[in-house]
Amino acid sequence: MLSRFFSLFLVLGCLWGCAPQRETLKPSPPSKQGPESQIPPPVLSEDQLLGLESPPGMVQDPESGHYALPEVMRSFWKLRDKAAQDGWHLVLVSGYRSFKHQMRIWNHYDSLYKKTDILDSKRRVRAVMSLVSVPGLSRHHWGTDLDISEAGLRGQLVNVHPDTPARVVQFYNWMEHNAPQFGFCKVYLGKRGAIRDEPWHWSYFPYSSVYEKQFMAIRDFHKVMSDQVGDVHYLMRNFPEAVKEETRSINTECSMEIQN
C-alpha cells in the first residue's frame, strides 16, 4: 500500500492539474521595455506551484496553442518579433504543463527504459530525470518556462554535439545573446545535477526566481505522489534526493536561491 510510505516520505499525490483559462491575446509589438519594469508576478498557491492547479489568468499563444502567464507570453512575443527581424522564426514547443501532463511525459520515458534497457529503479529514474522533471517538480507548472525551437528545426529540440549543423548552433547563439534582453534565462546547462543540457529551455527570470524561492520552502509533497507515476515506489523512498538533484541542475544565474 502506498499509504504506508506517507508518514516517512511526504511526497507526490494523485490530484490532477486544472485546465488553463481560455484567454487569448494578440502578440504585442516589439518593445525595448526591460524586465525591471515588468508587472509583479501573480501570487501562486502551493497547489499551483506543484502543477495541481493552473496559474491564474494564463493566455494562449495563437500560433502554437500553448499557454503561459500573460507577462511571460508578452515577453516571448517581443522576443519572437526581434527574432523575425533577424531572420529567425521562433516556435513555442511547450509552455505551461499540469501535473497530469508532466506525468504522461515522465511515464512515456520510464516505459521506454523498462522495455529497452535492463536497469534497476535507481538507474532508470536517474536516466528519466536526465530527460524530464519528476511530476510535481517541473518549472513548467508555474507558467514561466518555455521550450523554444525554430521553424528551420521543424520544432525539434536538439542538443549541441560535434555533428550539430552550424545553423542550429547559430540559432542557439542568437538566443543566448538576445533572450536575456527580454527577461529569459537558459535554465539547464548540463553541468550539475540530474538534468542534461537543454539549450531550448528558457525561464522568465523576473517571475521564476520568485516562484523558485517559494517552491524551495515547500516541505510537504504528499499531494503530488501518485501510484500512476512510473517507478513511484523508488521516488517515494528517495524523494529528498530527487528534489536535490533537480535543483542542483539549475543554472545558478537563473536563481538567487540555489546553494552549492
ABEGO torsion letter per residue (X at the ends): XAAAAAAABBBBBABBBBBBBBBBBBBBBBBABBAAABBBBBBBBAAAAAGABBBBGBBBBAAAGBBBBAAAAAAAAAAAAAAAAAGBBBBBABBBBBAAAAAAAAAAAAAAAAAABBBBAAAAAAAAAAABBBBGABAAAAGABBBBBBAAAGGBBBBBBAABBAAAAAAAAAAAAAAAAAGBBBABAGABEABBBBAABBBBAAAAAAAAAAAAABABAAAABBAABBGAAAAAAAAAAAAAAAAAABBAAABAABBX
